Amino acid sequence: MPDLKLGEQAARPLEAIDSVRTRLSTVLALSMLPVLAFGIASAVSQYYDRSEVVEQQLLSRAELVSKELQSLFLGAKQVLEIARTQPGVKNNVEPACSRFLQSTIAGLPHMGNIATISPAGDVQCSALPADQPVNVFGDQWFRSVNARKDFIVGGPILGELSGEVIIVAAEPLSPEGNMEEGVISLSIRTDYIGETLDIGDGDQELELFLINLEGRSLLPGQQRRKLPPKKVLTTYLTGDRGILSTTGDDGKDRLYASIRLDESDVYVVLARPALSASLPVLTELLADVAALLVLFAVTLLIVWLATERMSIRWVKHLRAVAIAQRRGMSTVRARDLEKAPIEYRELGEAFNSMADAIERRQASLVESISERERLLREIHHRVKNNLQIVISLFNLNARNTEDEHERAQLRDMQVRVESLALAHHAAYQSGDMQLMPMDEFLPSLMEHARVMLEDEDCLSLRPIQTDALRLPMDQAVPLAQIILEVISFLRKTADVPTELDISLRRDRPGWAVLSLTTETEPQEDCEPAPVKGKEEEDRRLRLSRSLVSAFARQLGGHLQAATDLSEVVLDLPLDEDDVI
C-alpha cells in the first residue's frame, strides 16, 4: 500500500494566523513581554545610573583639579604669612624688605611677584623694582581683601610690574586683620597654572575654566563662548559644587562640573561635550536593549522551529493523509510514526486503522456492486430475450391476418415492445447500467419506428436532434413511449403529407425539453392509414392524449400539447449527473 511521505503538503496550506505554531509563539511572546519590559526598564535604569556615574566622574576630576589649585593657593597663603611676620617686611624697611621678598619667590616659577601695599593702595615694598609709583586701590581684589579682612584670591589682572596676566593672592599685613597696616599680595602666573594642572590624562575633549562669581574667566586663552550664558552661569554658581547640562554661548551642548575653592570666590569648572559624555552610556543602553531583543527573537525562533519539528510537520502530514483519503485514495497511510510524539503517533495509528477498515469495506462494496451489475446484466438480457419472443408472436399474428387495420395495430404493438427490448439491450451493453445515453438510444429508437412507417405515404420522420444526456431507465422508457405514441397517432390520422421533427435538448440547468412538431403540405395528396370511422378516430385521439399525459406525469414533467397532438412540448426535470 502506498504511503504519504512525511512533509507532503495538502492542496490548501494552513492559515498562518490560525496555526498552532503562531498561537504558541504568540502565547510565549506575551508571557515573555513582562520579562522583556523588566529588562528594558533595568537597562534604562542602568543608563541613568551610568549617566550619574559619568557626571560624578567629571565632578571628581574637578575636585582633583580644585585640590591642586587649593594646594597652590594654600602655598601662596603660607608664603604670605611667613613674609608678613618678618620685621623688615612688616615695617617696610628698605632694602631689607625688598631683598627678603625677592628671596621668598626665588626658585618658585609660578610666583611672579610679592609686595606690600598701604591702606591707600600704594605699592610700598616689592620683589620686582618699580620705575614709577603703582596704586591698586581701584582693583577688585584689593577691595575684596579690605572687605573680608582675610585671605582672598582675585583676578585675573595684568600685573603692572611683571607685565603678565596674574591671579592675586592677598591678605592683611597684620595677622589680626587690621587693615590700617596695609596688605601683602602675591602674584601667581596664570600661564603656569594652565600648563601644570592635570585635567584629563590626555583627554582632548575635557576643558578647564577658572571663573569667579561674576562669571569672569581667570585663566588666559580660555574661550568664554564655551561657557553657558552669564545669567545661567551665575545662577548655577550658587553652591560649593554642582553639575549642569546645558548649551554654551557657541550653541553646543556640554556637561559642566563646578567646584568652589575653599574660602574664595573662584570656581573650577570642567566641561565636556554632551555627546561625548553620553555616547558611551547611550551605546551601552542600546547594546543592552539590543541584546534583550535578540534574545527575545532567538527564543521565538527556537520555539517556532521546535514547534515545526515536533508538532506542525506531523499535523501537516496527518492532514495530508486525511485529505488524500477524502479524495478516495484509501490506500494512503501515515508513515514514520515511530518518530512522532506519542499523541500524534496514536492519532496516526488511528488514521491507518480507519483507512484499513475503509479499504476492506470498499473492497466488499466493490465486490457486491460487481455481483449486482452482473445480475442486472443477466436480468436485462433475459428481459430482452423474453420481449423478443413477444415481438415474434406479434409478427406471426400480423402475417396471418388479412385485416389491414388489425395488422397496423399489431405492428404498433410490435414497435412498442421493440422499444422496451431496445432499452434493455442498451442497458445491457452500457458500461453504466443505471443511466442510458440518449444520443445513442433515441436514434436507434427512430430506426425501429421507421419500420412501423415503411408502408406509409403521409407521415415521415426527420433525423432526431438530441444533446448528450444520460437518463435512468425509468425516464428513458416513458420518454420513448411518448414519442412512439405521437408517431402512432399521427400515422393513423394524417391525411396530407406530414413531417415530424423530434428534438431533445438541454434547456436550462436541471431541465431538458422534448419537442415534437409537425409540418404539413396540404397541396399534395397521400393515402392515409385505414381508420374505422369517425368514432374510432375520436376514441384513438382520447386514448393517445391520455397515454401521453400519463407518461408525462410519470416523468414529473410539464406537458403542453395541441388538441390533435400536432405539437407536443414536454419540460423534463434532470438530475445534475444526467448531463455528460
SETI-781791 format. One record per residue (C-alpha): x, y negated, z negated. Coordinates in pm, whole numbers, plus 50000, padded with zeros to 5 digits. Layout:
BEGIN
    px    py    pz
     X     Y     Z
...
END
This chain:
BEGIN
    px    py    pz
 50000 50000 50000
 50139 49653 50083
 50241 49422 49801
 50222 49046 49798
 50573 48912 49744
 50630 48705 49437
 50626 48335 49520
 50397 48360 49827
 50172 48057 49833
 49797 48059 49878
 49641 47866 50162
 49531 47583 49935
 49806 47457 49697
 49742 47399 49328
 49634 47048 49250
 49930 46885 49075
 49716 46680 48840
 49530 46987 48714
 49821 47227 48691
 49927 47391 48365
 50278 47260 48414
 50162 46899 48447
 49935 46925 48143
 50204 47093 47934
 50458 46830 48038
 50208 46557 47954
 50146 46704 47609
 50520 46731 47550
 50576 46375 47671
 50303 46245 47442
 50445 46441 47149
 50792 46300 47220
 50675 45942 47254
 50690 45873 46878
 51046 46010 46869
 51137 45804 47175
 50976 45493 47026
 51157 45552 46695
 51486 45597 46883
 51437 45277 47081
 51338 45090 46765
 51652 45223 46594
 51862 45116 46893
 51709 44767 46881
 51770 44755 46505
 52131 44858 46562
 52152 44589 46828
 52058 44323 46575
 52292 44479 46318
 52576 44474 46568
 52487 44115 46660
 52518 44026 46293
 52850 44211 46279
 52974 44006 46577
 52864 43689 46400
 53030 43798 46076
 53349 43884 46262
 53356 43537 46414
 53284 43385 46074
 53558 43600 45912
 53807 43482 46172
 53705 43123 46100
 53768 43193 45730
 54119 43319 45810
 54191 43003 46008
 54049 42792 45729
 54272 42970 45478
 54575 42894 45689
 54473 42529 45706
 54388 42530 45340
 54734 42659 45266
 54879 42387 45486
 54678 42116 45312
 54750 42269 44968
 55119 42250 45051
 55072 41886 45153
 54895 41818 44824
 55177 41979 44627
 55431 41770 44815
 55234 41455 44734
 55201 41547 44365
 55573 41613 44337
 55664 41293 44517
 55438 41070 44309
 55599 41190 43988
 55939 41053 44089
 56013 40719 43916
 56159 40564 44229
 55856 40659 44435
 55605 40562 44168
 55771 40223 44116
 55861 40172 44483
 56233 40127 44401
 56433 40097 44721
 56636 40255 44865
 56580 40547 44623
 56212 40576 44722
 56273 40596 45098
 56560 40841 45058
 56356 41073 44839
 56064 41064 45077
 56295 41140 45369
 56443 41434 45182
 56096 41559 45095
 55986 41614 45457
 56328 41718 45582
 56301 42074 45723
 55921 42058 45740
 55846 42015 46112
 55471 41989 46064
 55509 41678 45844
 55557 41359 46039
 55587 41100 45758
 55521 41033 45389
 55464 40687 45244
 55329 40491 44951
 55061 40231 45011
 54949 39940 44797
 54586 39891 44691
 54567 39630 44968
 54663 39890 45232
 55020 39776 45293
 55283 40045 45352
 55544 39990 45078
 55781 40284 45095
 55804 40521 45392
 56021 40809 45509
 56016 40652 45854
 56150 40298 45879
 55904 40026 45980
 56009 39743 46216
 55717 39535 46101
 55461 39539 45820
 55194 39809 45851
 54848 39785 45694
 54598 40078 45686
 54325 39912 45483
 54078 39945 45774
 54140 40317 45830
 53858 40555 45738
 54086 40789 45546
 54208 40502 45327
 53852 40404 45239
 53774 40768 45164
 54057 40810 44916
 53959 40484 44746
 53604 40607 44723
 53679 40959 44599
 53990 40872 44392
 54115 41220 44471
 54294 41419 44738
 54145 41381 45088
 54221 41491 45442
 54130 41247 45721
 54198 41163 46080
 54295 41217 46343
 54462 40886 46400
 54757 40761 46593
 55038 40705 46347
 55179 40356 46378
 55526 40458 46258
 55553 40802 46423
 55353 40726 46737
 55194 41077 46711
 54836 41192 46659
 54824 41293 46298
 54597 41415 46022
 54640 41226 45699
 54654 41392 45356
 54637 41134 45078
 54573 41096 44706
 54602 40823 44442
 54957 40747 44342
 54850 40766 43978
 54771 41118 43852
 54478 40969 43662
 54326 40839 43986
 54399 40475 43906
 54372 40304 44246
 54545 39989 44116
 54879 40168 44156
 54811 40245 44522
 54804 40562 44736
 55058 40811 44857
 54990 40967 45203
 55138 41247 45412
 55112 41268 45793
 55059 41618 45944
 55132 41661 46316
 54816 41788 46494
 55014 41940 46780
 55190 42160 46524
 54856 42274 46380
 54722 42368 46723
 55035 42565 46812
 55081 42758 46489
 54726 42860 46399
 54641 43223 46491
 54278 43210 46601
 54224 43522 46808
 54512 43761 46862
 54537 43657 47225
 54162 43620 47274
 54144 43364 47554
 53768 43306 47513
 53795 43202 47147
 53837 42828 47091
 53926 42634 46773
 53784 42299 46671
 53860 42087 46364
 53583 41835 46309
 53468 41607 46031
 53119 41537 45905
 53064 41276 46176
 53135 41538 46443
 53469 41391 46544
 53742 41624 46665
 54056 41620 46452
 54286 41802 46695
 54417 41651 47018
 54329 41807 47351
 54003 41953 47231
 53713 41931 47479
 53434 41772 47284
 53185 41874 47558
 53218 42234 47448
 53062 42145 47113
 52687 42103 47060
 52533 41757 47085
 52636 41534 46792
 52286 41534 46640
 52271 41916 46644
 52627 41942 46514
 52587 41704 46220
 52263 41880 46121
 52442 42213 46141
 52738 42096 45929
 52546 42071 45604
 52678 42374 45418
 53014 42527 45346
 52974 42786 45623
 52731 42873 45897
 52655 43049 46228
 52490 42874 46519
 52399 42993 46868
 52320 42700 47092
 52412 42518 47410
 52711 42286 47428
 52718 41947 47593
 52860 42121 47903
 52541 42328 47937
 52694 42664 47841
 52560 42885 47564
 52804 42961 47283
 52820 43118 46940
 52967 42885 46678
 53106 42976 46331
 53198 42695 46086
 53390 42693 45755
 53433 42383 45540
 53777 42331 45393
 53773 42306 45015
 53739 41957 44874
 53745 41790 45218
 53517 41670 45496
 53697 41886 45751
 53532 42190 45916
 53697 42472 46103
 53474 42569 46399
 53538 42873 46618
 53340 42903 46942
 53289 43197 47176
 53073 43215 47494
 52735 43368 47407
 52756 43617 47693
 53099 43733 47583
 52974 43772 47226
 52651 43954 47314
 52758 44157 47616
 52928 44443 47427
 52636 44464 47186
 52382 44448 47470
 52580 44713 47658
 52567 44942 47356
 52191 44881 47325
 52135 44966 47691
 52359 45270 47659
 52163 45392 47355
 51827 45337 47527
 51954 45497 47848
 52078 45798 47652
 51735 45836 47491
 51558 45807 47825
 51796 46054 47988
 51742 46296 47700
 51365 46248 47737
 51381 46308 48113
 51611 46610 48078
 51377 46761 47821
 51078 46715 48051
 51277 46858 48343
 51374 47162 48138
 51011 47214 48036
 50899 47163 48397
 51147 47419 48532
 51093 47660 48245
 50716 47642 48296
 50765 47711 48665
 50990 48006 48588
 50791 48159 48305
 50432 48070 48391
 50346 47884 48709
 50507 48126 48952
 50306 48411 48800
 49986 48206 48818
 50055 48130 49186
 50139 48494 49254
 49821 48625 49090
 49616 48354 49259
 49757 48452 49599
 49672 48816 49522
 49314 48718 49431
 49272 48509 49750
 49411 48790 49966
 49170 49040 49810
 48884 48795 49853
 48967 48783 50226
 48932 49157 50247
 49296 49255 50208
 49212 49511 49946
 49550 49686 49977
 49738 49381 49844
 49883 49432 49498
 50070 49221 49241
 50434 49321 49210
 50738 49273 48982
 50504 49271 48683
 50772 49414 48456
 50947 49075 48475
 50638 48876 48378
 50532 48770 48027
 50305 49025 47865
 49988 48815 47920
 50047 48787 48295
 50161 49148 48309
 49831 49263 48159
 49635 49034 48395
 49829 49161 48697
 49772 49522 48597
 49401 49445 48560
 49405 49293 48913
 49576 49604 49053
 49333 49838 48874
 49040 49637 49005
 49186 49645 49358
 49233 50023 49335
 48870 50064 49228
 48753 49834 49508
 48964 50023 49761
 48820 50356 49651
 48470 50213 49663
 48536 50064 50004
 48663 50397 50137
 48349 50563 50006
 48131 50295 50166
 48313 50324 50497
 48262 50699 50495
 47895 50651 50405
 47846 50392 50680
 48016 50618 50933
 47782 50901 50838
 47484 50665 50859
 47588 50540 51203
 47633 50898 51321
 47283 50982 51200
 47139 50668 51361
 47304 50752 51691
 47158 51101 51672
 46813 50958 51593
 46829 50711 51884
 46948 50987 52116
 46667 51222 52015
 46402 50949 52034
 46526 50860 52382
 46508 51226 52487
 46154 51258 52349
 46049 50942 52528
 46195 51084 52849
 45962 51378 52807
 45667 51139 52766
 45781 50944 53073
 45796 51268 53271
 45441 51352 53164
 45317 51009 53279
 45499 51060 53607
 45338 51403 53664
 44990 51267 53591
 45044 50973 53823
 45140 51207 54109
 44838 51434 54053
 44569 51160 54063
 44409 51013 54371
 44263 50710 54188
 44483 50409 54261
 44357 50222 53954
 44433 50515 53728
 44773 50559 53894
 44854 50193 53827
 44756 50231 53463
 44977 50538 53425
 45263 50352 53590
 45221 50063 53346
 45232 50301 53053
 45537 50472 53202
 45723 50140 53227
 45635 50050 52869
 45761 50382 52740
 46071 50345 52957
 46134 50008 52787
 46131 50185 52450
 46362 50456 52579
 46587 50187 52725
 46604 50011 52386
 46704 50332 52208
 46956 50409 52479
 47110 50061 52442
 47127 50103 52065
 47286 50447 52108
 47559 50306 52335
 47615 49981 52139
 47909 49955 51901
 47676 49779 51656
 47351 49973 51640
 47188 49702 51431
 47196 49431 51699
 47128 49460 52073
 47297 49229 52327
 47004 49067 52509
 47214 48960 52808
 47260 49333 52879
 46925 49476 52765
 46686 49231 52938
 46842 49264 53289
 46814 49645 53253
 46453 49600 53144
 46382 49393 53456
 46522 49665 53678
 46274 49911 53527
 45991 49656 53559
 46060 49621 53931
 45977 49993 53964
 45627 49902 53847
 45607 49635 54121
 45763 49829 54408
 45432 49858 54594
 45309 49507 54503
 45298 49221 54751
 45150 48946 54526
 45398 48940 54229
 45778 48920 54240
 46036 48871 53966
 46318 48622 53976
 46652 48714 53811
 46619 48672 53436
 46820 48396 53264
 46943 48475 52913
 47202 48349 52668
 47442 48577 52483
 47210 48659 52194
 47204 48970 51980
 46871 49070 51831
 46782 49355 51598
 46570 49643 51728
 46255 49516 51551
 46281 49192 51753
 46413 49327 52083
 46128 49579 52132
 45834 49335 52069
 46008 49080 52290
 46035 49337 52571
 45668 49433 52524
 45557 49069 52562
 45748 49042 52889
 45607 49371 53021
 45252 49282 52914
 45265 48950 53101
 45409 49125 53410
 45141 49393 53392
 44860 49139 53362
 44986 48918 53646
 45034 49224 53865
 44667 49307 53833
 44523 48957 53861
 44745 48776 54115
 44564 48728 54448
 44820 48492 54606
 45199 48531 54629
 45337 48460 54278
 45693 48443 54146
 45760 48496 53776
 46054 48310 53621
 46175 48454 53288
 46441 48299 53057
 46564 48347 52701
 46766 48051 52584
 46904 47925 52258
 46708 47608 52186
 46842 47471 51858
 47024 47612 51553
 46824 47910 51428
 46579 47922 51720
 46554 48066 52073
 46286 48010 52340
 46135 48281 52560
 45976 48121 52865
 45763 48296 53132
 45637 48063 53407
 45478 48135 53744
 45491 47964 54081
 45227 48040 54348
 45196 47988 54723
 44821 47959 54791
 44864 47921 55170
 44983 48279 55206
 44781 48595 55161
 44866 48913 54984
 44697 49238 54885
 44621 49229 54508
 44626 49531 54283
 44293 49712 54263
 44070 49591 53978
 43730 49742 53890
 43510 49434 53886
 43492 49100 53703
 43403 49260 53373
 43711 49480 53385
 43930 49178 53468
 43796 48981 53168
 43844 49273 52939
 44201 49311 53065
 44273 48940 53003
 44144 48956 52644
 44350 49268 52579
 44666 49115 52721
 44626 48792 52524
 44565 48993 52205
 44874 49207 52264
 45094 48903 52340
 44965 48723 52027
 45020 49032 51812
 45375 49078 51934
 45443 48704 51876
 45319 48731 51517
 45535 49038 51465
 45835 48831 51577
 45737 48541 51344
 45742 48301 51639
 45525 48014 51764
 45329 48104 52080
 45197 47865 52345
 45020 48045 52630
 44797 47938 52919
 44448 48092 52929
 44536 48303 53233
 44889 48376 53098
 45038 48189 53394
 45273 48021 53144
 45392 48164 52812
 45638 47991 52576
 45749 48158 52253
 45972 47995 51988
 46166 48281 51837
 46344 48246 51496
 46703 48375 51481
 46939 48477 51211
 47278 48299 51202
 47453 48617 51317
 47227 48661 51624
 47450 48436 51837
 47783 48574 51955
END
